[in-house]
Amino acid sequence: MALSTFGAIMGFAAEMVGHARAAYEALFEKAKDPELKATLQQLAVEEEKNQALMERTRREHVTEMILEPITGLYKKDYDVHLSQAEQKDDADFLKAALTLEAREKRFFDDASAKVPLPEVARIFRKISKKKEENLGKLQVLRSAQK
């Protein structure tokens, strides 16, 4: 499905970060390593804030963007399927978190280039930068586990 309107992009972004928040909360419950648990909890809190930001941004800017067509963004390009059956230990939970953060970084990078409203593009770039920082933290945790 194409994300061809501002509303569709913002709705997808809110849905995506909401699903990530739920995944982080589930992974937090299963994780054993205290540092990983703290990181997962921090990521869940961050996603809750991001979801509220997406919903607020959509409300504030939807009238400005309602007729602006947007091309080149598709939901399928950001699909991630995390099988809970495959998540058995902290290494698997960490891999899932890396997958989610990388997907969101890619989406926010792509969307920031497509959305013609500078304030929204700036918000997307800011979130993308935070996702890059999160990926770095998760990579450090992964290195420590080995």
BELFEN-V955506 format. One line per field, one symbol per residue. phi: phi as a letter, one per 20 degrees, with the letter a starting at -180 (. if undefined). psi: psi as a letter, one per 40 degrees, with the letter a starting at -180 (. if undefined). A space follows every 50 residues. Layout:
phi=???
psi=???
//
This chain:
phi=.fedcgffffffffffffffgffffffgfefdfgffgfffffffffffff ffffffffffdfffdgdffccndcggfcfcddeffeedbgffffffffff ffffgffffffffefeegffgffffffgfffffffffffffffffe
psi=higeidddddddddddddddddddddddddidhddddddddddddddddd ddddddddddedddedehihiehhddeehhhhhddegdiddddddddddd ddddddddddddddhehdddddddddddddddddddddddddddd.
//
